[in-house]
């Protein structure tokens, strides 16, 4: 049975363009503004939304997303609150896929079975849990798939052909190719190498391949989108939230600056195959 994620990537393919996947931190800079940003993303041009689950020790995140997580936690965000944001979003949008992204610890504390039931009920479509390798699939990946929630795996430049089948074995929805080693927010050094990597991954799977880390502008999105089925943008959006704050609090421009960047990136993905 096709999921929201399957349908959305198929729609974008039919339009001959990559999907625009946007990451925001749930509850950043405060709960109400975070909800307003989430609600605004589809109309701005986001095809798939990654919603960050704030965590106190985000080892794979760069400074911008770490600070976004700290702001969200300071605003009182919790994993239950993240699910509440999805539930609120679903009151007006039944078609845009939402993928929760973060770390296993908050899910473990919540309880895997309880979390998956609540996530499915809220309208979550997929999970990206960056600190659970394939060897730990029984912890969350397999239960998630049984619950009807896609489990999206990360691959990197160091994931060789020997390792790739294990990484892809239980992956569903799409494959997230991290375009560089290191943390979020850095710059892509070789766009050609990204294209080669996407082609290599596609030799192992029929799933869409989305590329993230280092994509900041519409031109980046257009260039990388020549090769990828999806473009993932996060740090630039979370950084825009930070720069919009006045005395550490949301300003009248906080929602609109994120919306404007997403609209610009959406134009970029339309140019990718033009």
N, C-alpha and C positions, 0 to 999 in steps of 0.2 A: 504493500500500500504506500502510495506516494505521500511524503510529508510536506509540510510548508516549505522546508529547505529545498527539497527536491523540486517542488513546483516553481519556486522562485528562481533557482538556477536555470531551469528549463525555459522559463519566460525570458530571462536575460539572453540565453543562447539563441532563442528565436528572434530576438531583437539584434542579434549579432554584436553583442557587447559583453564585457565582463560585469559581474555584479559588484556593486559598491557595498562593502561591509564596514560598518562604522562602530567603533568602540567608544563607550563612555563609562565612567565610573558611577555606579548606582548610588545616588545620594550626594553627589558632588555638585555644587559646594554646600548645599543644604537639601533637605528632603523634598521640599516643594519645588525648588528650582530644578533639581535633578529630574523630577517627574515631568516638568514642563519641557526640559531638553529632550527627554526620551520621547515624549508625545509628538515633538516637532520633527523628529528625524525622518519619518517616511515621506512627509510632504516635501521636505527639502531634497529628497532624492536617495535616501538610504534604502537599499534593497534588503539587507540583512543587518540586524543589530546585535552586537556583542555587548552584553551588560556586565561590567566588572563587579565581582563580589569582593568588597573591601576586606583586606586581611592585614594584620599587623606586621607580617614578615614576608613581604612579596619579593622573593629572591630573583625572579626573572624580569622584574619591571625596572625601567629606567626612572630617573628622578621625577619626571612629570607625572607619571602614573602612580608612583609611590606617594607623592604629595596629594594627588587626587584621592587616593585611598585614605590618607590621613584626614583630609577634610571631611570625607564621607563618614568615617568612624566618629569624628568629633561632632558631627551633626546628629549622631545617634543611630546611624544606619546599622542594621543587622541582617543576617541572612533571611530571616523571616520578613524583614522590611523590603529586601530585594524582591522576594516573591510577591509581596504586596504591590510593588511597582509594576510588575508584569501583569498582575491581575487588573490593576487600574488601566493600564495600557490596552488590555484586551477588551475593555468595555467599548472602545471605539475602533479598534483595529484587529480584525480576525485573520489577516492574511500575511502581515510582515513577520518573518521568522525572528525569534529572539533566542540567542545562545548565551548562556551564563558562562563567564570566564573567570577563573581564579584558581584557588588552591584547595587541597583536599581537607585540611584541618577543620574549617567551619562546617563542612558537610558531615564529616565524621562525628563531630560533636552534636550536630543536629540529629544524627541517626540516618543512615543511608536509606533505609526503607521509608521512613517518614519523610525524608527530604524528597525522594523521587515521587512519592505520591502527591506531596504538596506542590512540587514543581510542575507535574503533569496537570494537576487541577488548575494551577494558575495560568497555564498556557505557555510554558517553556518548551522550546523545540529541541534544544541541544545543549551539550556541556563541553567546555574545554577546561580540563583540569591539568595544569602544566606540570605538576609534580607527581603524577601517577604514570609510571612507565608501563609498557605492555605486560611485563611480568606480574603486574598487580591488577590485571583486568578483572579478576574475580571480586575485587574490592568494590568497584563502582561501575566500570565499563559494562560488564555483562548484565548486572542488574538494571542499568539504565536502558540498555537495548531491549531487555524484556519488558520494561515499563513503557516502551514506545518513544524513548527520548534518544536522539542521535548523540553519539559520542565522537567528537572531532579530535583527531590526533595532530600533534605538531610534528613536522619533519624539518630538518635543518641542513645546512651545507655539509655537515659531518655525518649525516645519515647515509651510509653507503648502501650498495645494492645487496649486500649480505644482511644488513639490519632492516632494510625497508620492508620486506614482507612481514616481519614481526610487528612493525609499527602499524602497518595497514590492515592487519588481519581482522580486527574488530572495529575498524574505523567506519563511520557512516556519516551521511550528510555531505561533507566535503573534507578535503585534506587541507590543512593550514601549513603552507610552506613558509618558514621563518627565513627570510632572505639573507641573514647573516648570523654569525655567532655573536654572543654578547647579550645585552639587554635591550629593551624597547627604546625607541627614540633616536637611534643612531642613523647614519645616512648610508644608502646603498652605494657600494663602490663600483660594481659592474652589473649593468642591466643585462648585458649579453649573457653573463653567467647565470642570471636568474632564469632567463628563457631556456637555457640548456638544462637547468635543474628541473624546471616544470616538465619539460619533455621527458626527462628520465623518470620522473614520478609517474607520469601518464603511461609509461611503459609497464607499470606494475598495477594500475588501477583504472577503473572506468569512472571513478568519482571526480567531481569538479576539484580543481586545485586553485586555492586562493592564496595570494602572496601578501605577506604583511611584514612589518618592521622597516622603517626607513622611507615610507611613502608619505610625502608631506604636501605635494602640490598637485594641481590638475594635470600639469605636464608629466609628473611622475606617474600618475594614474593612467594617463594615455599611453605612455611608453611601456610600463610593465603590463598594462592591460592587453597589449598586442599578443602576449604569451599566455597570460593567466585567465582562468575562468572567473576569478574574483580578485578584488583589490581590498586589502584591509587597512584601515586608517584609524589610529588611536591617539598616539602621543600628541599630535598637532591639535586635536580637538580638546584633550584634557588640558593642554597648555593654554589654549585659548580661553578656557574657563578661568584658569588662574590669572591670566592677564586682564580679564574683565572685572576682577574683584576690586571693590573699593573698601579700604580698611578691613580686608579679609572677608567681606560679605558680598553676596551677589549684587550686581548693579542692574540697571535697566537694560544694559546691552548683553548680559551674560547669555541669555537664550539666543538672541539674534546673531551674535558672532559665531556661535557654533552652527546655527542654521545656515549662515551665509557661506561658511567654509565647506559644509557638506554640499550645498547647491553648486559651488564651484567645482568640487571633486566630481559631482555627478555629470557635469558637462565634460570633464576630462575623460571619464569612462566611455562616454558616447563617441569621443574622438578616437578611441583606441583602435577601432577597426575601420574607420572611415576611409 
